[in-house]
Structure formats: structure tokens, C-alpha cells
């Protein structure tokens, strides 16, 4: 809440602030920090030697490789599709625009398990496209392509949904000015649009990558749980846990936990840089003398 350009601070009692802070920290400690600590504690419970052996075991290495491969395919595809969808929705007016926005949100409302079943019904041996795929000796379900497709489905909204409100807020004035000055479509995107959306785009990519590596439900349905072939890290963790190989399961799970921590750090850096960029842009408006000074320094 603010009056003009001056922020207004709420004057709640000190005990209210302390209570809210204590509740927040208690929640974070109980539901976030404690589970992470348990994962690493159980993973290292029997020493570093067994921990390393669990990670270099052939099936574990295959699961790690497949997880990285799926993310390496799904994230760039979602990057291109997300930019295209956001561009179409924010820059053009056409029939069915609201329907497209609704379809982008579909993976958020559909259970990942249902999404996996959809791909089984489409590409399974007894599915709609099963006979055609069999005729050309192509396998989608219970193979790597099925894992990639399921991951694409559940991760598609992250980049598009991050870009749409950002591009709507920025408007089309700068792009129109670039076109008026003779820029091509690619030059306009590379020199005007991309610099304006780069932090939101990177933020969406980070979230998309995190979901791609941690997806379980949809991948579980289409993978067939084939050891060394279609098991990703989350599926391999489940198999080890069901086989009572607790130390090995927590060791592999710690890889996902480390990836989550790295994602959190990257997310925080992007948020910090994005906030700093917005603050720099707002500087001339808050301090009218700053704009001439910046132009003079640039000159």
C-alpha cells in the first residue's frame, strides 16, 4: 500500500509481527527443512562409501541419465512453444484466443496420472494410433518418447504462463517503434522483446526444468517402470523404497534434493536480478533528474 510514491507501513503490534514470523519459520522448518535434512541424513547414514555405491549403480546411473535427457529435450521445446503461445496471445487478436489460454492452463487442472493414461490410450498397442505405430515399428508408450511426451504435457504451462502477463504489461509500443524504424521481425524480437522478457523467461525455464526432473505421476503411467531403460530418478527412488533398499533410495533421492536446492538458488538470483532491473527502470520516474544524468553518462 502506498500514497503517491511513498510507501505506507502497517503499524501492527510487535507481538503480531513476532507471531507471524514464528509461524512462518515453524512451517518452513517442519515441512521443508526437516524433510530435506532427513533425506540427507538417511542417505549418509551408512557412510559415504555406500552412498557413492548407490549412485554409481548401473540402474541409478541410467535413471539419472534419462532424467537429464528428458529435461534437455522438454525444456527447449517448451521454451519455443511457450514463447510462441505467449507471443500469439499478447500480440494478436483472433477468434479462439480465450480457448488457447484455457488450453495452456489444462495441464494445471488435469491430474498427471490422467495425462499419462491419455497417452497410453493414444499411443499404446491397443490405442487409437497403436496399429499405425506398430506398422512402422515405432514405440512411444513404455519407451523414452512416451516419457518425453508426458513430461512435455505437464511442464508446458510454466514458460507460457510466466511470459503472458509480463508481455501484456509491457504492451506493443516498443515493438511498433522498432518496426517503424525498419527493423525486421527477428531483429525486433532479438533487440527489443527478448531483453524485456529475459528474466521472466529464465524464471519460467528454471521452474519448467525443476518440474521436468521431478515429475512422477504422468511418467509413471507411460514408462512401464523398465529398469535401466524408462525409469527416471523419481521412479527409481520408488522402486528402491518398495524393495526396502532404504539407504539406496534416500541416496538417489538426495540427487533430486540437491537439484531442488540448486533450482532454488537460481530462482532467487533471477528474482533478485529481475527486481533490480525493475528498480533501475523506475529510477527516472522517482528521481526526475536521474534520466538526464544517465543519458549524459551514456553519451
C-alpha positions, 0 to 999 in steps of 0.5 A, a space after each residue: 500500500 502506498 500514497 503517491 510514491 511513498 510507501 505506507 507501513 502497517 503499524 501492527 503490534 510487535 507481538 503480531 509481527 513476532 507471531 507471524 514470523 514464528 509461524 512462518 519459520 515453524 512451517 518452513 522448518 517442519 515441512 521443508 527443512 526437516 524433510 530435506 535434512 532427513 533425506 540427507 541424513 538417511 542417505 549418509 547414514 551408512 557412510 559415504 562409501 555406500 552412498 557413492 555405491 548407490 549412485 554409481 549403480 548401473 540402474 541409478 546411473 541410467 535413471 539419472 541419465 534419462 532424467 537429464 535427457 528428458 529435461 534437455 529435450 522438454 525444456 527447449 521445446 517448451 521454451 519455443 512453444 511457450 514463447 510462441 503461445 505467449 507471443 500469439 496471445 499478447 500480440 494478436 487478436 483472433 477468434 479462439 484466443 480465450 480457448 488457447 489460454 484455457 488450453 495452456 492452463 489444462 495441464 494445471 487442472 488435469 491430474 498427471 496420472 490422467 495425462 499419462 493414461 491419455 497417452 497410453 490410450 493414444 499411443 499404446 498397442 491397443 490405442 487409437 494410433 497403436 496399429 499405425 505405430 506398430 506398422 512402422 515399428 515405432 514405440 512411444 508408450 513404455 519407451 523414452 518418447 512416451 516419457 518425453 511426451 508426458 513430461 512435455 504435457 505437464 511442464 508446458 504451462 510454466 514458460 507460457 504462463 510466466 511470459 503472458 502477463 509480463 508481455 501484456 504489461 509491457 504492451 506493443 509500443 516498443 515493438 511498433 517503434 522498432 518496426 517503424 524504424 525498419 527493423 525486421 521481425 527477428 531483429 525486433 524480437 532479438 533487440 527489443 522483446 527478448 531483453 524485456 522478457 529475459 528474466 521472466 523467461 529464465 524464471 519460467 525455464 528454471 521452474 519448467 526444468 525443476 518440474 521436468 526432473 521431478 515429475 512422477 505421476 504422468 511418467 509413471 503411467 507411460 514408462 512401464 517402470 523398465 529398469 535401466 531403460 524408462 525409469 527416471 530418478 523419481 521412479 527409481 527412488 520408488 522402486 528402491 523404497 518398495 524393495 526396502 533398499 532404504 539407504 539406496 533410495 534416500 541416496 538417489 533421492 538426495 540427487 533430486 534434493 540437491 537439484 531442488 536446492 540448486 533450482 532454488 538458488 537460481 530462482 532467487 538470483 533471477 528474482 533478485 536480478 529481475 527486481 533490480 532491473 525493475 528498480 533501475 527502470 523506475 529510477 527516472 520516474 522517482 528521481 526526475 533528474 536521474 534520466 538526464 544524468 544517465 543519458 549524459 553518462 551514456 553519451 
